[in-house]
Amino acid sequence: MYVRFVLYAPGAKQVAVAGTFNQWDQNAARLVRLGADGIWTITLALPQGQHQYAFVVDGQRWVPDPAAPGIDDGFGRRNSVVAVTAHGARTL
């Protein structure tokens, strides 16, 4: 199933998405900036299941998805969650 990730980060030079689907590799899935408006996006094929993720802005700042509910990561931060089923994807 394809899942589109979008983040508004107008001052960012680089944005990636890291999560359980890529072993939290902050270099594996870099988003593409759409024009000069500060909108970054990527579409990834994810397997079925529940996936935690966060955006990594400029290689340093981990940001939960403001459009998705989050859960405590056990280290004092929040991760976003997306559930992928045969019928589509939804944030939890």
C-alpha positions as CSV (number, residue, x, y, z in Angstrom):
1,M,0.0,0.0,0.0
2,Y,1.3,3.5,-0.9
3,V,1.3,6.1,1.9
4,R,2.0,9.8,1.3
5,F,3.8,11.7,3.9
6,V,3.6,15.5,3.9
7,L,5.2,18.1,6.2
8,Y,5.1,21.9,6.1
9,A,8.6,23.0,7.0
10,P,9.3,26.3,5.2
11,G,12.8,26.9,6.7
12,A,14.1,23.4,6.2
13,K,17.0,22.5,3.9
14,Q,16.3,18.8,4.1
15,V,13.4,16.6,5.4
16,A,13.3,12.8,5.8
17,V,10.9,10.4,7.3
18,A,12.2,7.6,9.6
19,G,10.2,4.9,11.2
20,T,9.7,1.3,12.0
21,F,9.3,0.6,8.3
22,N,12.9,1.6,7.6
23,Q,14.6,0.8,10.9
24,W,14.6,4.5,11.9
25,D,17.1,5.3,9.2
26,Q,17.0,9.1,8.9
27,N,18.6,8.9,5.4
28,A,16.5,6.2,3.8
29,A,13.5,8.3,2.8
30,R,14.1,11.9,1.9
31,L,11.2,14.1,1.1
32,V,11.0,16.4,-1.9
33,R,10.2,20.1,-1.6
34,L,7.2,21.2,-3.6
35,G,8.0,24.6,-4.9
36,A,9.0,27.4,-2.6
37,D,6.0,27.1,-0.2
38,G,7.8,24.9,2.3
39,I,5.8,21.8,1.7
40,W,7.7,18.5,1.6
41,T,6.4,15.2,0.5
42,I,7.2,11.6,-0.3
43,T,5.1,8.5,-1.2
44,L,6.3,5.2,0.1
45,A,5.2,1.6,-0.3
46,L,4.6,0.2,3.2
47,P,3.7,-3.3,4.2
48,Q,0.5,-4.0,6.1
49,G,0.7,-3.3,9.8
50,Q,1.1,-0.5,12.3
51,H,4.1,1.8,11.7
52,Q,5.5,4.4,14.0
53,Y,7.4,7.3,12.4
54,A,8.7,10.9,12.7
55,F,10.1,13.5,10.3
56,V,13.8,14.4,10.6
57,V,14.4,18.1,9.7
58,D,17.9,19.1,8.6
59,G,19.3,15.8,10.0
60,Q,18.8,16.9,13.6
61,R,15.3,17.8,14.7
62,W,12.8,14.9,15.1
63,V,9.3,16.1,14.5
64,P,6.1,14.1,14.9
65,D,3.6,14.4,12.0
66,P,1.3,17.3,13.0
67,A,-1.5,15.8,10.9
68,A,-1.5,12.5,12.7
69,P,-2.1,11.4,16.3
70,G,1.0,10.4,18.2
71,I,2.1,8.0,20.9
72,D,4.8,8.2,23.6
73,D,8.0,6.6,22.3
74,G,9.3,5.7,25.8
75,F,12.1,8.3,25.6
76,G,10.1,11.4,26.3
77,R,9.1,12.1,22.7
78,R,6.1,11.4,20.5
79,N,6.0,9.3,17.4
80,S,3.2,9.4,14.8
81,V,1.4,6.2,13.9
82,V,0.0,5.0,10.6
83,A,-1.9,1.7,10.1
84,V,-1.7,0.1,6.7
85,T,-4.4,-2.5,5.8
86,A,-5.5,-4.1,2.6
87,H,-8.1,-1.4,2.3
88,G,-5.8,1.6,2.7
89,A,-3.8,3.5,5.3
90,R,-5.0,5.7,8.2
91,T,-3.3,7.5,11.0
92,L,-4.0,6.4,14.5
